[in-house]
Amino acid sequence: MTIEAPPIRIYTKPLCSYCWRAKLLLKRRRVPYEEISVGHDARLRSWLVEVSGQRTVPQVFVGERSLGGYSELKELDRSGELDRLLGR
């Protein structure tokens, strides 16, 4: 029996360098993710601020858990915690 990794969602805006870096980190680690742009959707952007407590992008979620932005994702990867969260 294999355990399926929780889905990764990354909320982004166009032309965001930190969004690009977060996606690159996930791609290099071969972590599949769903990208959701909040750049032109005020309602989705408001929801994101409400659930994450942050006004910046990217915002990365593993399942329903908010991990934070690029800096937090990078630190989780560096410490090995990202692999644990992904069930690797």
Buried (B, 14 or more C-beta within 10 A) or exposed (E): EEEEBBEBBBBBBEEBEBBEBBBEBBEEEEBEBEBBBBBEEEEBBEEBBEEBEBEBBBBBBBEEEBBBBBEBBBEBBEEEEBEEBBEE
